[in-house]
Amino acid sequence: MSDLVRETMQSYNEYITALPLGCQEIADLLREDKIVEATKRILQFSEGMGWIIDANHLIAVNGIENILEPEKIHEFLQEVNDGLEIQDFIIIADMFEYEIRPYFEDSSLYEISEMQ
């Protein structure tokens, strides 16, 4: 396995592991009516999802599979966008806490062995 693939897998695992906390923070900010900060974090989340999907694809092209559902992530992003359009911050907070956070808590990580 190339160093680039190994490093990408490590970064992917670190990001996936940190996502549940980030999702909860977004939900909390929305509930605390800190909309500007929450929308900044939502933008960062959205950009991060693009990276996660791209990284997962790059790793898969190198013959290492991981169960990631890009369609599910796109669905989450669309629902968040729909909520932002109508400024329904409660429903967005609920999505981050009760749908998106659990999805990433249950996501598989790559197993990285020194032998690969």
N, C-alpha and C positions, 0 to 999 in steps of 0.2 A: 504494500500500500504506500502511495506517495505521501510525503510529508504534508503536502497541501491538503490532501483528502483527510488525513489524520487530524490536522489542525482544524479543518472545517467541521469534522465530526465533534471535536472537543468544544468548539465554539457553539455549535448547534445544541449540544447537551447542556452547556451552561445557560444558554438563552432559554431553552425550554424549561429548565429547572427554575429560572427566575420569573417566568411569565405569570404563574399563579399569584405571586405577591403583587406584581405590577397590575394585574387585572383587579385585584382587591383594592389597590390604591386608587385606581380610576373610579371604581364604584364609590368608594368613600368620599373622594373629592366631589363627585357629582351630588352625592347626598348632603354634603356640607355646603352646597351652592358655590363651590369654587370652580365655576364653569370654564374660565379662561385656562387655568392650570390643567383641568381635566381634558379640555380639547387639545392642548399641547401634547399631553400624554397619549391621547387617542391617536393623534397624528404619528407619534413615535411608534405606537403599537402597530399601526397600519403599515408603516415603512418596515418595521421588523418582520411583519408577516410576509412581506415580499421577499425579504432575505431568507426567512425560514423555508419558504417554498423553493426558492432558487437553490439554496444549499442542499436541500433534500434531493432535488433533481440531479445536481452535480454529483452527489454521493451515489445515487442510484445508477447514473451513467457509468460509474466506476465499479459496478457490480455488487454494491452493498445496499441491500434493501432495508427499508424502515417503513413502518405503517404510519403514513401521514396522509390525511385526507384534504388535499388542496381545495376540493369542492366545499367541504365543511368550513374551511377558513374563509373562503370567498363568501359563503352564505353568512357567516358572522359579520364580515365587513359590510356586506350589503345591508343587513339588518341594523347595524350601528349607524350607517350612513342614512338610512331611512329615518331612524330615530332623531338624528341630528337635524335633518331637514325640517321635521315638525317640532323640534326643540322639546322632545319628550325625554328629559334627562333621567326621570325615574325608571323608565323602561330600559334605557341604556345601562344604567347602574345595575339593574336586575340582571340584564344579559351578561355583563362582565362578571358579576358575582356568582350567578346560578347556572350559567351555560358555558361561557368561555373559560372561566377559571377551572371548573371541573374537567373540561376537555383537555386542558394542558396538564392538569394534575395526573391524568390518566394516560398521557402520551408516552409512547415508547422512546427510550433513549438508545443511542448507538452503543454497542459493546465494542470497546476499543481494547484490543489485546496488543501486547508488545510484539507478538509473533507476526502480526499481519504486516 
